[in-house]
């Protein structure tokens, strides 16, 4: 419900802003429903959402930020859809996993981040990106097990 309201409010803002700048501009409502995760591998005490509407005829992107302010742990759940030519996961140097619904997901790990990528049934490229301290600190003891990211992905299917 919260996500629907945010998307509707952002659509209204874009519409009103566009009308003030160009009264002949055609604006369409953008509506999506997304499931958000509820069970995290760390305590989440700060949540925010960004909706990218800079190029609504080309790209629809939604970023959900889940943080722990004290530990600086953060997971971003990013959904993006390129309208003209849907994005595909570039799985070079990634490890393949299968989600509960049979969708393939691809895991990548670096010194400062871990990510899991998959394609949704409605054409979005989805990914979780986990990092510490704005992606500037090595994960060390805070590194997640791959299964924890897969569990998050299964939760939003």
N, C-alpha and C positions, 0 to 999 in steps of 0.2 A: 504494500500500500504506500509506504514511504517513497519507494522508487518511482511509482506511477505519478505521485504528486510532484516529485522533483522534476521529472521529465515534462510533465504538463506545464509547470511553472516556467521552466526554461523555454519551452516552446512559445508560451505567451510572451515572455520577455523578448525573445527574438522577433516575434511578430510585431509587437509594439515598437520596438527599436527600428525595425525595418520600415514600418509605416511612416515613422517620423523622418527617415532619411530618404526614402524613395516610395511615394504613394502608389506607384504602379508595380512594385515588387510583389511577386506571387510567393506566398509562404504557406507551406503545408505542415500539418501537425505530424510530428514524429512520435510514434507510440511503440514502446517495447515493454515487455514484462521480463524481468530477470529475477532469478532466485539468488539470494545472498547466503553465504555460509553463516552458520551460527556457532559451530564448534571449532575453536582455533587451537593450535598447538602451543599457544602462550596466551597470557591474559591480555585482552584488548581493552584499553581504556580511552581510546580516541578513535573516532570514526568520521570520515568525510568522503564526499563524492564530488568528482569533477565530470562535467559533461562538455565535450568538445563540439561546439556548433559553428566553428569558424568557416567550414566548408560543407554545409549540410547537403549539398547536391552531390558531393563526392565521398565524404567520410563521416560516419557516425561512430563516435568513440565515447565510452563510459569507463571511468576509472574509480574504483572503490578502494579507499585507503583504510587499512586496519592497523593501528599502532598500539604499542605499549610505550608510553612516554618515558618511564623510568629506565627500561632496558634498551630502548631505541629500536626494538624489533618492529619490523613492518612487513606486511603482506599487501601488495597491490593486486586487486582482481581487475583485469583490464579486458574489456570487450570492444573490439573494433570491427567495422564492416566498411570495406571499400565498395561503393555501390556499382561502379562500372565493371570492375574486374575483382571478384572476391579474392582476398588474401588466402594463401595456403601456408601451412607450417613449413618452414625451411628446416628440415630435420637433420642437416649435416652435423655430424659430431654430437648427436643427441641419442639418448637411450630411449627405446620405445617401450611403452606400457599400454595395457588395455584397461579402460575404465569399465565399470559395472555394466554400462549399457552397450558395450562392444566398441565404443569409439576409441581410436588410437590417440594416445597422449605421448608427448615427447619431453623428456627431462634433460635439463642442462644445468651444469654446476660450474661456478667459478669460485675464486677465492673470497669474493665479497657478496655473492648472490647465488640463489638457486631459482630455477624457473621450471614451470610445467606448462606446456602449450597443447591446445587441441582445437578442433573445429567444431562449432555447435551445429545442431540440425537446422537452425534458422540463418545460417550463413555468416555468423560472427567468428572471428579468430579470437579465442579466449586464452588467457594466460594468468598464472599466478607468478608474481615475482616477489621473492622473499629476500630481505637484506637488513642490515643494521646501520644505524647512524647515517642515514641518507646515502647508503651504498658506498661508504668510504672506509668501513672497518671490516677486516677479515671476520668471517663467521665464527671460527674457532669452536668453542664449546656450545655456541648457540645454533650450530648447523642443525637443520631439520633432517629427519629420516624421509626418504622419498615417499614412503607410505603415508606420511602426514599430509603431503601435498596432494597425493592421489585421493585421500579421504576427502579433502576440501573440494576437489574437482567432482567427485562422485556426489557430493552434497548439493551441488548446483545444477545437476543434470535434470 
